Amino acid sequence: MLQALFRNMPPVVKNLLILNVLMFFAKFTFERQGIQLDFILGLSNPASPNFEPYQIITYMFMHGDLGHLFFNMFALVTFGSILERMWGPKRFISFYFITGIGAMFLYSLVNYVEYLQLVSKLPADVVEVVKENGQSLFKQGMNYSDETVAALNLSLNMPAVGASGALYGIMIAFGMLFPNTEMMLIFLPIPIKAKYFIPVMIFIELYLGVMQYSWDNVAHFAHLGGALIGGLIVYFQKKKDRRNFY
């Protein structure tokens, strides 16, 4: 059954799935050698000395744990396969990367604003210490004891990883193009139409992102950025060419 599913996947979805899985295994292989790829390929705050331009792309192929990878790849195969068959490989891969990069921009903007707010509360020498040594603490599984300094370190040196931004773009596109399709969730075995399910997910992300719960280390504004860009692309394309967009 799994072989048939894999064989019938459209090419871009299949290759994205393979690449994400390979990067996940590479992450743990390198960790055994003392190299933490999340801190190299994950997306750092633009104000961080650890930020590199290539992270704009590579962060989309890193995942925190197996659950993170599974749910993202489940969404990619479920929704992405339908969109790729409808749009074709070129349009789909363009949409995927545009929404992923859009997610990066909104997340980075929010993260940078938060960084500026935190910096205004701390002495300049403390900020420099966090810039120089903060990431090494994370690599050891630690953080600063002072609440404000710890928050600065999270903002500055904890990288964002995952394809979730691009996949939220894919999900909102699916919801806009197939609003009456009924979806059955793993954790809620009740059929829900896409036009109801997708907005609820977006509202939850917005609420969690604004509230910024201390237990929640999820880049909600990256999800919202991907959804926003994906929604705008579909809206304007449908408006421009109602007959041929599908």
C-alpha positions in Angstrom: 0.0 0.0 0.0 2.8 2.4 0.9 4.7 1.5 -2.3 1.6 2.3 -4.4 1.1 5.6 -2.6 4.7 6.6 -3.1 4.7 5.5 -6.7 1.5 7.5 -7.5 2.8 10.7 -5.9 3.4 13.6 -8.3 7.1 14.3 -8.8 7.6 17.6 -6.9 5.8 16.3 -3.8 7.7 13.0 -4.0 11.1 14.8 -4.2 10.2 17.2 -1.4 9.2 14.3 0.8 12.5 12.4 0.1 14.6 15.5 0.7 12.9 16.4 4.0 13.3 12.8 5.2 17.0 12.7 4.1 17.7 15.9 5.9 16.0 14.6 9.0 18.2 11.6 9.1 21.3 13.7 8.3 20.5 15.9 11.3 20.8 13.0 13.7 23.8 11.6 11.9 25.7 14.9 12.2 24.6 15.2 15.9 26.5 12.0 16.7 29.6 13.9 15.4 28.8 16.9 17.6 27.4 19.0 14.7 23.9 20.5 15.2 22.5 21.2 11.8 19.5 23.1 13.2 21.8 25.9 14.3 23.5 26.0 10.9 20.6 25.5 8.5 17.8 26.7 10.7 16.6 30.4 10.3 18.3 32.8 12.8 17.1 36.3 13.7 18.5 38.8 11.1 20.2 40.6 14.0 22.0 37.4 15.1 25.7 36.9 14.2 24.6 33.4 13.2 22.2 34.5 10.5 23.2 33.4 6.9 21.3 34.2 3.7 21.1 30.5 2.7 19.0 29.9 5.8 16.1 31.5 4.0 15.8 28.3 2.0 17.5 25.6 4.2 15.3 26.2 7.2 12.3 24.7 5.3 14.1 21.3 5.2 14.9 21.0 8.8 12.5 19.6 11.5 12.6 19.5 15.2 11.5 16.0 15.8 9.7 13.0 14.2 6.2 14.3 15.0 7.1 17.7 13.4 8.3 15.9 10.3 5.4 13.5 10.1 2.6 16.1 10.3 4.3 18.4 7.8 4.9 15.6 5.3 1.4 14.3 5.9 0.0 17.7 4.9 2.4 17.9 2.0 1.3 14.6 0.6 -2.4 15.1 1.3 -2.9 18.6 0.0 0.2 19.2 -2.1 -0.4 16.2 -4.3 -3.8 17.5 -5.3 -2.5 21.0 -6.0 0.5 19.7 -8.0 -1.8 17.6 -10.2 -4.0 20.6 -10.8 -1.3 23.2 -11.3 1.5 21.2 -12.7 5.1 20.8 -11.2 6.5 24.3 -12.1 3.6 26.3 -10.7 3.4 24.1 -7.6 7.1 24.3 -6.7 7.1 28.1 -7.3 4.1 28.4 -5.0 5.8 26.2 -2.4 9.0 28.3 -2.2 7.2 31.6 -2.5 5.0 30.8 0.5 7.9 29.4 2.5 10.0 32.5 1.9 6.9 34.7 2.7 6.6 32.8 5.9 10.2 33.6 6.7 9.8 37.3 6.1 6.8 37.7 8.4 8.4 35.5 11.1 11.7 37.4 10.8 9.9 40.8 11.0 8.0 39.8 14.2 11.1 38.3 15.7 13.2 41.4 14.9 10.7 43.7 16.5 10.6 41.5 19.6 14.4 41.6 19.6 14.4 45.5 19.5 11.9 45.6 22.4 14.1 43.3 24.5 17.3 45.1 23.7 15.8 48.4 24.9 15.4 46.8 28.3 18.9 45.6 28.7 22.4 47.1 29.0 24.5 47.0 25.8 27.2 44.8 27.4 24.6 42.1 28.3 23.2 42.1 24.7 26.8 41.5 23.4 27.3 38.6 25.8 24.0 37.0 24.6 25.1 37.5 21.0 28.5 35.9 21.6 27.6 33.1 24.0 23.8 32.6 23.8 23.7 29.9 21.1 26.4 27.8 22.9 24.0 27.6 25.9 21.2 26.3 23.7 23.5 23.7 22.2 24.1 22.5 25.8 20.3 22.5 26.5 20.5 25.5 28.8 19.4 29.2 28.8 20.0 32.3 31.0 18.2 32.4 34.4 17.1 36.1 34.0 13.7 36.1 32.2 14.4 39.1 29.9 17.9 37.8 29.0 16.5 34.4 28.4 13.8 35.8 26.1 16.4 37.8 24.2 18.4 34.6 23.7 15.4 32.8 22.4 14.6 35.6 20.0 18.2 36.0 18.8 19.7 32.5 18.9 17.0 29.9 18.7 16.6 29.0 15.0 13.2 28.4 13.3 13.0 25.1 11.4 10.3 23.3 9.4 8.3 23.4 6.2 5.2 24.5 8.1 5.1 28.0 6.6 5.0 26.6 3.0 2.5 24.0 4.0 0.1 26.5 5.6 0.2 28.2 2.2 -0.7 25.0 0.6 -3.5 24.3 3.0 -5.1 27.7 2.6 -4.9 27.3 -1.2 -6.6 24.0 -0.9 -9.3 25.5 1.3 -9.9 28.3 -1.2 -10.0 26.1 -4.2 -11.9 23.2 -2.7 -14.0 24.8 0.0 -16.7 22.1 0.2 -14.3 19.2 0.4 -14.9 17.3 3.7 -11.8 16.6 5.7 -11.3 13.9 8.4 -8.8 14.9 11.1 -6.6 12.3 12.8 -7.4 13.7 16.3 -11.1 14.5 15.5 -12.8 11.8 13.5 -15.6 14.1 12.3 -15.9 15.3 8.7 -15.3 19.1 8.4 -15.5 21.1 5.3 -12.3 22.8 4.2 -13.9 26.3 4.2 -14.5 25.9 8.0 -11.4 23.9 9.0 -8.8 26.2 7.4 -10.1 29.5 8.9 -10.2 27.9 12.4 -6.6 26.7 12.0 -5.5 30.3 11.0 -7.4 31.8 14.0 -5.7 29.4 16.4 -2.3 30.2 15.0 -3.0 34.0 15.3 -4.2 33.6 18.8 -1.2 31.5 19.9 1.2 33.8 18.1 -0.2 37.0 19.8 -0.4 35.4 23.2 3.2 34.0 23.0 2.8 31.3 25.6 6.0 30.4 27.4 5.5 26.7 26.8 4.9 27.2 23.1 8.1 27.2 21.1 6.3 27.2 17.7 6.9 29.8 15.0 3.2 30.7 14.6 3.9 33.9 12.6 5.8 31.8 10.1 2.6 29.7 9.7 0.6 32.9 9.3 3.1 34.3 6.8 2.8 31.2 4.6 -1.0 31.3 4.9 -1.1 35.0 4.0 1.1 34.7 1.0 -0.6 31.6 -0.2 -4.1 33.1 0.2 -3.1 36.3 -1.7 -1.6 34.3 -4.6 -4.7 32.2 -5.0 -7.0 35.2 -4.6 -5.3 37.3 -7.3 -4.8 34.4 -9.7 -8.4 33.5 -9.5 -9.4 37.1 -10.0 -7.0 37.4 -13.0 -7.9 34.3 -14.8 -11.0 32.4 -13.6 -11.1 30.1 -16.5 -7.5 28.9 -16.7 -6.1 29.1 -13.2 -7.4 25.6 -12.3 
